Amino acid sequence: MTSFRSDFIIVGLVLAVACQRHVTASRAPPARFAANSLAEDLGVSLLAGVDNARLAIARGNRLDAANDVADARAFAARLAGQSSRLFADTPPLIADGHPANQAPGPVPVTRFEAQVKLGTASAALARGDLATADASLAAIQSGVARARVPINLPLLEADESLDVALAALSGERPANLRYQLENAARALRAYRGPANAADAKALAHEIETALNAPGGEGRLSAARVELWSDRIDGWI
C-alpha cells in the first residue's frame, strides 16, 4: 500500500509540473514582425527594415530606427544558407573562380556584408550617431538591384509599421504612434499592384482619416490596427 501511494504521489507531481510548463508556455508574448516574415524571400523583409530605418532616421526617431535595424538583423541571421534574390550568400564568381569585376549597376551586397553594415548601424544608433547609421543603411540599399525587388515591398513596410504602431498602443513609446501610422499609409500609397492597388490606397485613406479625426490617436484601438494589418496580410 505504501509503495502504491508513493507511486501515485510521484505521478501526480509529474503531471503537475507538466501542466505548469504548459501554462507558462502559453503566456509567452506574441512574436514581433521579425519572427514571421510575410515575404517568401527573407531578403525582401531585410530590405523593408532597412528602408523603414532610414525613414525613421530622417525624422530623427533614433529608437524606432534601432527597432527597424533589429528586425532587419533578425532577417539577415535567418538568411544564412538560404536563397535570396537580393542578398547572395557569397559574391558572384566568374569563370576562373575569382570574384566578378564590377558590372554595370550596383555592387551586389552579400548577406554577410549586410549583417556587418547592420551591426555598424545598430552600434551607431546606440551612441546617437545617426549619420553613420544612415550611411551604413544606404550602402545596403545601394547594393540591391531595384529591378530584383518584388513589387510587394511597400506592403511589407506598411505591415511592419503597423506592428510597431501596435507596440506604441501597448505603451512602448506611444508618442511615435502617429509617425508609424503615417509611414504605413505612405507605404500603402507607394504600392503599385498588380493586385489590390486600389485596396491599398483605400486602406491608406482609412488610416489617415482615422488618424486625423478629432481625438484620432486617442480613439484608435489595437483591434483596429490589427485589422488593418490582417488586411495587408491577405494581399501578400
C-alpha positions as CSV (number, residue, x, y, z in Angstrom):
1,M,0.0,0.0,0.0
2,T,2.8,2.4,0.9
3,S,4.5,1.7,-2.5
4,F,1.3,2.3,-4.3
5,R,0.8,5.7,-2.5
6,S,4.4,6.7,-3.3
7,D,3.9,5.9,-7.0
8,F,0.6,7.8,-7.0
9,I,2.3,10.9,-5.5
10,I,5.2,10.8,-8.0
11,V,2.8,10.5,-10.9
12,G,0.8,13.4,-9.5
13,L,3.9,15.6,-9.2
14,V,4.9,14.8,-12.8
15,L,1.5,15.8,-14.1
16,A,1.5,19.0,-12.0
17,V,4.9,20.0,-13.4
18,A,3.8,19.2,-16.9
19,C,0.7,21.3,-16.5
20,Q,2.7,24.2,-15.0
21,R,5.0,24.1,-18.0
22,H,2.1,24.2,-20.4
23,V,0.6,27.3,-18.7
24,T,4.0,29.1,-18.7
25,A,4.5,28.5,-22.4
26,S,1.0,29.8,-23.2
27,R,1.9,33.1,-21.5
28,A,4.8,33.8,-23.9
29,P,4.4,37.2,-25.6
30,P,3.4,37.2,-29.3
31,A,6.2,37.3,-31.8
32,R,7.3,40.6,-33.3
33,F,7.2,41.2,-37.0
34,A,10.8,40.0,-37.4
35,A,10.0,36.5,-36.3
36,N,7.4,35.8,-39.0
37,S,8.1,37.3,-42.4
38,L,5.3,37.7,-44.9
39,A,7.8,37.6,-47.8
40,E,8.9,34.4,-49.5
41,D,12.4,35.9,-49.8
42,L,13.6,36.9,-46.3
43,G,15.9,39.4,-48.1
44,V,12.9,41.4,-49.0
45,S,11.9,41.7,-45.3
46,L,15.5,42.7,-44.5
47,L,15.3,45.5,-47.1
48,A,11.9,46.6,-45.7
49,G,13.5,47.0,-42.3
50,V,16.4,49.0,-43.8
51,D,14.1,51.3,-45.7
52,N,11.9,52.0,-42.7
53,A,15.0,52.6,-40.5
54,R,16.3,55.2,-42.9
55,L,12.9,56.9,-42.9
56,A,12.9,56.9,-39.1
57,I,16.4,58.4,-39.1
58,A,15.3,61.1,-41.5
59,R,12.6,62.0,-38.9
60,G,15.2,61.9,-36.0
61,N,13.4,58.9,-34.5
62,R,16.5,57.0,-33.2
63,L,14.7,54.4,-31.2
64,D,12.3,53.5,-34.0
65,A,15.3,53.3,-36.4
66,A,17.0,51.0,-33.9
67,N,14.0,48.7,-33.8
68,D,13.8,48.6,-37.6
69,V,17.5,47.7,-37.7
70,A,17.0,45.0,-35.1
71,D,14.2,43.5,-37.3
72,A,16.5,43.6,-40.4
73,R,19.3,41.9,-38.4
74,A,16.9,39.1,-37.4
75,F,16.1,38.5,-41.0
76,A,19.7,38.6,-42.1
77,A,20.6,36.0,-39.5
78,R,17.8,33.7,-40.8
79,L,19.0,34.2,-44.3
80,A,22.2,32.2,-43.7
81,G,22.3,29.3,-46.1
82,Q,19.1,30.3,-47.8
83,S,18.5,31.6,-51.3
84,S,17.7,35.3,-51.8
85,R,17.3,37.3,-55.0
86,L,18.6,40.4,-53.2
87,F,21.4,39.2,-50.9
88,A,23.6,36.3,-52.1
89,D,25.4,34.2,-49.6
90,T,28.7,34.6,-51.5
91,P,30.0,37.2,-54.1
92,P,29.3,36.2,-57.7
93,L,32.1,34.4,-59.4
94,I,33.5,34.5,-62.9
95,A,34.8,31.5,-64.9
96,D,38.3,31.4,-63.3
97,G,36.8,31.2,-59.8
98,H,37.6,34.8,-58.8
99,P,35.1,37.4,-57.6
100,A,33.4,39.1,-60.6
101,N,34.6,42.6,-61.5
102,Q,32.1,45.4,-61.1
103,A,29.5,45.2,-63.8
104,P,27.1,47.9,-64.8
105,G,24.7,48.6,-61.9
106,P,25.1,48.4,-58.1
107,V,27.8,46.4,-56.5
108,P,26.0,43.4,-55.0
109,V,25.9,43.2,-51.2
110,T,26.1,39.7,-49.8
111,R,24.1,38.6,-46.8
112,F,27.2,38.7,-44.6
113,E,28.1,42.2,-45.7
114,A,24.6,43.3,-45.0
115,Q,24.9,41.8,-41.5
116,V,28.1,43.7,-40.9
117,K,26.6,47.0,-42.1
118,L,23.5,46.4,-40.0
119,G,25.8,45.8,-37.0
120,T,27.6,49.1,-37.7
121,A,24.2,50.9,-38.0
122,S,23.0,49.4,-34.7
123,A,26.1,50.4,-32.8
124,A,25.9,53.9,-34.3
125,L,22.3,54.3,-33.3
126,A,23.1,53.2,-29.8
127,R,25.6,56.1,-29.4
128,G,23.3,58.6,-31.2
129,D,25.4,58.8,-34.4
130,L,22.6,59.0,-36.9
131,A,24.8,60.0,-39.8
132,T,27.0,56.9,-39.6
133,A,23.9,54.7,-39.1
134,D,22.3,56.2,-42.2
135,A,25.4,55.8,-44.3
136,S,25.6,52.1,-43.4
137,L,22.0,51.5,-44.3
138,A,22.3,53.5,-47.5
139,A,25.2,51.2,-48.5
140,I,22.9,48.2,-48.2
141,Q,20.2,49.9,-50.3
142,S,22.7,50.9,-53.0
143,G,23.9,47.2,-53.3
144,V,20.4,46.0,-54.2
145,A,19.3,46.0,-57.8
146,R,15.9,47.6,-57.7
147,A,14.8,45.5,-60.7
148,R,15.0,42.5,-58.4
149,V,12.9,44.0,-55.6
150,P,9.4,42.5,-55.6
151,I,6.5,44.8,-56.1
152,N,5.0,44.0,-52.7
153,L,7.9,45.6,-50.7
154,P,5.7,48.6,-49.8
155,L,3.1,46.2,-48.3
156,L,5.8,44.6,-46.1
157,E,7.0,48.1,-45.0
158,A,3.4,49.1,-44.1
159,D,2.8,45.9,-42.2
160,E,6.0,46.4,-40.2
161,S,5.0,50.0,-39.4
162,L,1.6,48.7,-38.2
163,D,3.4,46.2,-36.0
164,V,5.4,48.9,-34.3
165,A,2.2,51.0,-34.0
166,L,0.6,48.2,-32.1
167,A,3.6,48.3,-29.7
168,A,3.1,52.0,-29.3
169,L,-0.6,51.4,-28.4
170,S,0.5,49.0,-25.8
171,G,2.7,51.7,-24.1
172,E,6.0,51.2,-25.9
173,R,6.9,54.8,-27.0
174,P,3.3,55.9,-27.5
175,A,4.5,59.3,-28.8
176,N,5.6,57.6,-32.0
177,L,2.2,56.2,-32.9
178,R,1.4,58.9,-35.4
179,Y,4.7,58.5,-37.2
180,Q,4.3,54.8,-37.6
181,L,0.7,55.1,-38.9
182,E,1.7,57.9,-41.3
183,N,4.6,55.7,-42.5
184,A,2.2,52.8,-43.1
185,A,-0.1,55.0,-45.1
186,R,2.8,56.4,-47.1
187,A,4.0,52.8,-48.0
188,L,0.5,51.7,-49.0
189,R,0.2,54.7,-51.4
190,A,3.5,53.7,-52.9
191,Y,2.2,50.2,-53.7
192,R,1.6,49.8,-57.5
193,G,-0.1,46.3,-57.7
194,P,-0.6,44.3,-59.8
195,A,-3.4,43.2,-57.4
196,N,-5.1,45.2,-54.6
197,A,-3.5,48.5,-55.5
198,A,-6.9,50.2,-55.2
199,D,-7.5,48.4,-51.9
200,A,-4.1,49.6,-50.6
201,K,-4.8,53.2,-51.4
202,A,-8.3,52.9,-49.8
203,L,-6.6,51.5,-46.6
204,A,-4.1,54.3,-46.7
205,H,-7.0,56.8,-46.8
206,E,-8.8,55.0,-44.0
207,I,-5.7,55.1,-41.8
208,E,-5.1,58.8,-42.5
209,T,-8.8,59.6,-41.9
210,A,-8.8,57.8,-38.5
211,L,-5.5,59.5,-37.5
212,N,-6.6,63.0,-38.4
213,A,-10.2,62.7,-36.9
214,P,-10.8,64.7,-33.7
215,G,-9.0,62.9,-30.9
216,G,-7.8,60.4,-33.6
217,E,-4.7,58.9,-31.9
218,G,-6.5,58.6,-28.6
219,R,-9.5,56.8,-30.1
220,L,-7.5,54.2,-32.0
221,S,-7.7,50.7,-30.6
222,A,-5.2,47.9,-31.0
223,A,-8.0,45.7,-32.5
224,R,-8.5,48.2,-35.3
225,V,-4.8,48.4,-36.1
226,E,-4.6,44.6,-36.1
227,L,-7.5,44.5,-38.5
228,W,-5.5,46.8,-40.9
229,S,-2.5,44.5,-40.6
230,D,-4.6,41.5,-41.3
231,R,-6.0,43.1,-44.5
232,I,-2.4,43.6,-45.7
233,D,-1.5,40.0,-44.8
234,G,-4.3,38.9,-47.2
235,W,-2.7,40.7,-50.1
236,I,0.8,39.4,-49.8
